[in-house]
Amino acid sequence: MDTLTDERLEREFEATKKALDKIKVVIKKGDKHYKIALEFLDTAQRYYKDALYFKEKCNIQRPSKTSKKRLQNYYQLLVLSR
């Protein structure tokens, strides 16, 4: 895994926010996949919000090696959710 820089992290957050803002569920409510689509979108939004929370928490405390590793783990979840 390459080094996670503040600049790269900001780029990923911006790209993810733009993507989440544009996403719309186009499946009709009666479709059997509608609930799955809503759950998938909800999961992606929660991963993003969690990543923001941990990013802010780490910035306040200037991260230790352990919190940097946690932030990288959440970053990976953020990227996978896009």
Order of alpha helices (4+ residues) and beta strands (2+ residues): alpha-alpha-alpha
